[in-house]
Amino acid sequence: MKRWLRRLLYALIVLLWLLIMVFPIFAFTLATKGEMNWGQEGERHVRLFLLQEKDLEGIGLQVSRPLTDDPTCVNTRVSYFMWQGTGQNSQYCSCADGTTCEVDE
């Protein structure tokens, strides 16, 4: 086996091991805080939140990004990963002046 290929394989194994080690910390932080946010409001923004209702349990992922045509409008997509109940994924668009805009599929 070539030296560079072996080093690449070792690097991938170490990366996989680090991801496995970080997962419990990530899960514990999500369970204690209830949500995790990355980015800034009004710009690209990702929010991961925990659903804990009587009949609904799972994780929700909300991704917001400004539209290229009009930066005052934000396109938001919400996806649910449920282990109890069902969540309806949605997508909507809203502008800073309170109006709605067209949603691109």
C-alpha positions in Angstrom: 0.0 0.0 0.0 1.3 3.4 -0.9 2.5 5.6 2.0 0.1 8.5 1.2 -2.9 6.2 1.0 -2.1 4.6 4.3 -1.7 8.1 5.9 -5.1 9.1 4.4 -6.7 6.0 5.9 -5.2 6.7 9.3 -6.4 10.3 9.2 -9.9 9.1 8.3 -9.9 6.6 11.2 -8.8 9.3 13.6 -11.5 11.7 12.3 -14.2 9.0 12.8 -12.9 8.3 16.3 -13.1 12.0 17.2 -16.6 12.2 15.9 -17.7 9.2 18.0 -16.0 10.8 21.1 -17.7 14.2 20.5 -21.2 12.8 20.0 -22.0 12.3 23.8 -20.9 15.8 24.5 -23.1 17.1 21.7 -26.1 15.1 22.9 -25.7 16.1 26.5 -25.5 19.8 25.6 -28.6 19.5 23.4 -30.5 17.7 26.2 -29.5 20.3 28.9 -30.0 23.5 26.8 -32.9 22.3 24.6 -31.5 24.0 21.5 -28.2 24.9 19.8 -27.7 27.8 17.4 -25.1 28.5 14.8 -24.8 31.8 12.8 -26.6 35.1 13.2 -30.2 36.1 12.9 -30.9 37.7 9.5 -28.0 35.9 7.9 -27.3 32.2 7.4 -28.6 30.6 10.6 -29.0 27.0 11.8 -31.0 26.0 14.9 -31.2 22.5 16.3 -33.9 22.0 18.9 -35.3 19.2 21.0 -39.0 18.4 20.9 -40.5 17.0 24.1 -44.2 17.0 24.0 -46.6 14.4 25.3 -47.2 12.7 21.9 -44.2 14.2 20.0 -40.6 13.5 20.7 -37.7 14.2 18.4 -35.3 16.7 17.0 -36.1 19.7 14.8 -33.6 21.4 12.4 -34.3 25.0 11.3 -32.1 26.4 8.5 -32.6 30.1 7.5 -30.9 31.9 4.7 -31.4 35.3 3.1 -32.7 35.4 -0.5 -30.2 36.4 -3.2 -32.8 38.7 -4.9 -33.8 40.5 -1.8 -31.5 40.4 1.3 -34.3 41.7 3.6 -36.2 38.5 3.0 -35.3 35.2 4.7 -36.1 31.7 3.5 -36.6 29.2 6.3 -36.8 25.4 6.2 -37.8 23.3 9.2 -37.2 19.5 9.2 -38.2 17.1 11.9 -36.6 13.8 12.9 -39.1 12.1 15.2 -38.9 8.9 17.2 -42.4 9.3 18.6 -45.2 10.9 16.6 -44.9 12.6 13.2 -43.6 16.1 12.4 -44.6 17.9 9.2 -41.6 19.5 7.5 -42.2 23.1 6.3 -40.7 25.9 4.3 -41.6 29.6 4.4 -40.3 33.0 3.4 -40.7 36.3 5.3 -39.4 39.8 4.8 -38.3 42.4 7.3 -41.3 44.6 6.5 -43.7 41.9 7.6 -44.7 40.7 4.1 -44.3 37.2 2.8 -42.5 36.2 -0.4 -42.4 33.3 -2.8 -40.9 30.0 -1.5 -38.5 28.2 -3.9 -38.9 24.5 -3.8 
